[in-house]
Amino acid sequence: MALTRLGLNQSINLASNITGTLATGNGGTGATSFAPGKVGQVINGTTTTEVVTSSSSFQDTGLTASITPSATSSKILIICNMAGVGKSGDGFVTLKALRDSTDILANFENRGGDTNTSNTNKVGSCSFTYLDSPSTTSSTTYKVQVKSNGNSYAQTGDSNPQSTITLMEILV
């Protein structure tokens, strides 16, 4: 391909003066054909609730959001950050994610730190990203639960930071 210099102080508008595929360095995608999914809707849930439990059974953390998919083929992209996770004693914290009552990420975090002492350990934040296929057009609720493992308590939301869950419907 031949190049033509147009002269000083002249520019080329690559977006309107070139046909074909615009290279990624010039703002294009670099792809010649594809059918990406589109985001149908975005739902966000937050909580600043502190939950402390010594139970070995899962407890709700208060972090929840509901979405109603527009088609059974839709996927739900879940982006979650559980803040203020900590524990006391010689056990550890376990978190899991659910779609309604179904485990979708069982035990996505088993955190402890200094587990051989009775010290309190502030783990910090635990996050996950997950692409779910609920195959429904009914309202669907996603939530995070916590439990304690060992002779200790587990907590989320220590000092009341904001935890978030974002649900994105990906149209297929």
C-alpha distance (Angstrom), angle and dihedral (degrees) to the residues before:
residue distance angle dihedral
M1 . . .
A2 3.80 . .
L3 3.78 121.7 .
T4 3.76 122.5 -140.5
R5 3.78 122.6 -158.6
L6 3.75 109.8 -143.0
G7 3.79 97.0 -163.9
L8 3.77 137.0 -98.8
N9 3.80 120.8 -33.9
Q10 3.79 93.2 10.8
S11 3.77 122.3 121.8
I12 3.75 137.4 -166.7
N13 3.77 120.5 -128.4
L14 3.81 99.4 -138.8
A15 3.80 92.8 -171.5
S16 3.81 94.8 60.3
N17 3.80 106.5 21.8
I18 3.80 101.8 53.3
T19 3.76 126.8 70.9
G20 3.77 124.8 -156.0
T21 3.78 125.5 31.2
L22 3.79 117.4 -9.1
A23 3.80 110.5 -140.8
T24 3.80 119.0 -116.4
G25 3.82 91.2 -115.6
N26 3.80 88.7 62.0
G27 3.79 96.2 49.0
G28 3.79 99.8 -86.4
T29 3.78 129.5 119.1
G30 3.78 96.8 -117.0
A31 3.79 88.7 -134.7
T32 3.79 122.8 117.3
S33 3.80 95.9 -157.5
F34 3.77 137.0 -4.4
A35 3.80 139.6 138.6
P36 3.80 107.6 -134.5
G37 3.78 120.9 -167.1
K38 3.75 117.0 -103.7
V39 3.79 126.4 -136.1
G40 3.80 108.0 -115.3
Q41 3.80 98.2 -175.3
V42 3.79 141.9 -14.8
I43 3.81 124.3 -142.3
N44 3.80 123.7 -174.1
G45 3.79 129.0 -163.9
T46 3.79 128.0 -173.2
T47 3.78 139.9 -179.5
T48 3.78 136.3 -176.1
T49 3.81 93.2 -175.7
E50 3.79 118.1 130.8
V51 3.81 113.5 -137.3
V52 3.81 120.4 -168.8
T53 3.80 119.2 -178.1
S54 3.78 137.0 168.2
S55 3.80 90.7 -174.2
S56 3.79 121.0 118.9
S57 3.83 86.9 -146.8
F58 3.77 120.8 84.8
Q59 3.81 116.7 -96.5
D60 3.80 128.9 -165.2
T61 3.80 114.6 -101.9
G62 3.80 95.0 -158.8
L63 3.82 91.2 -112.8
T64 3.80 105.3 125.6
A65 3.80 142.4 136.8
S66 3.81 134.2 179.5
I67 3.78 129.8 -147.0
T68 3.81 133.8 179.8
P69 3.82 109.5 -146.0
S70 3.81 114.9 -140.3
A71 3.83 93.7 -141.5
T72 3.80 136.8 22.3
S73 3.82 88.6 -123.1
S74 3.82 92.6 59.0
K75 3.77 119.9 112.9
I76 3.81 123.4 -145.6
L77 3.79 117.4 -138.9
I78 3.81 109.2 -154.2
I79 3.80 120.3 -160.8
C80 3.79 113.0 -177.6
N81 3.79 137.2 176.0
M82 3.82 118.0 -175.6
A83 3.80 107.5 -164.0
G84 3.79 131.6 -161.5
V85 3.81 97.4 29.8
G86 3.79 115.1 170.9
K87 3.79 145.3 143.7
S88 3.76 141.8 -158.0
G89 3.79 129.6 -143.1
D90 3.77 130.1 10.4
G91 3.79 98.3 -40.2
F92 3.76 135.3 79.4
V93 3.79 141.4 -124.2
T94 3.81 121.8 -105.1
L95 3.81 122.6 -164.9
K96 3.79 128.3 -173.6
A97 3.79 137.3 -179.1
L98 3.78 125.8 -135.0
R99 3.79 138.2 -166.2
D100 3.81 101.6 -148.6
S101 3.84 99.2 -48.5
T102 3.82 97.0 -25.5
D103 3.81 120.0 102.8
I104 3.78 108.1 -125.9
L105 3.79 97.0 168.1
A106 3.78 108.9 21.6
N107 3.78 111.7 -164.7
F108 3.79 95.9 -7.2
E109 3.78 88.9 167.8
N110 3.79 128.1 31.8
R111 3.76 102.6 174.1
G112 3.76 130.5 170.9
G113 3.76 122.4 138.2
D114 3.84 117.9 -172.6
T115 3.84 92.0 22.3
N116 3.80 97.7 165.7
T117 3.78 95.0 68.2
S118 3.76 138.0 54.6
N119 3.81 91.0 -114.2
T120 3.77 121.9 132.5
N121 3.79 111.0 -115.8
K122 3.77 124.6 -160.8
V123 3.77 105.2 -152.9
G124 3.81 96.1 -177.0
S125 3.80 122.3 -148.1
C126 3.79 128.6 -6.4
S127 3.80 119.2 -161.2
F128 3.77 140.8 -177.2
T129 3.79 140.4 178.7
Y130 3.79 117.9 -156.2
L131 3.82 135.4 172.2
D132 3.80 109.2 -143.0
S133 3.82 130.1 -168.4
P134 3.82 105.3 -154.5
S135 3.87 94.6 170.0
T136 3.79 93.3 -149.8
T137 3.79 142.9 102.4
S138 3.80 92.2 -151.8
S139 3.79 124.4 104.0
T140 3.80 107.5 -81.1
T141 3.80 125.3 -163.2
Y142 3.79 124.1 -151.6
K143 3.80 121.3 -165.8
V144 3.81 144.9 162.3
Q145 3.80 125.0 -125.3
V146 3.82 132.7 -168.2
K147 3.80 136.2 -155.9
S148 3.77 138.3 176.6
N149 3.77 123.0 -117.7
G150 3.78 117.6 -161.1
N151 3.78 131.9 0.8
S152 3.76 96.4 -32.3
Y153 3.73 146.9 73.8
A154 3.78 125.7 -101.0
Q155 3.76 125.8 -150.7
T156 3.76 144.1 -174.0
G157 3.77 127.0 -166.6
D158 3.83 95.6 33.1
S159 3.84 107.6 -176.7
N160 3.82 88.5 6.3
P161 3.83 103.1 -86.1
Q162 3.79 117.7 169.9
S163 3.81 116.7 -93.4
T164 3.80 117.1 -165.0
I165 3.79 140.0 -160.3
T166 3.79 120.7 -172.5
L167 3.81 122.6 -167.8
M168 3.81 120.1 -163.5
E169 3.78 121.7 -172.7
I170 3.80 108.0 -140.6
L171 3.80 110.3 -157.5
V172 3.78 113.4 -140.7
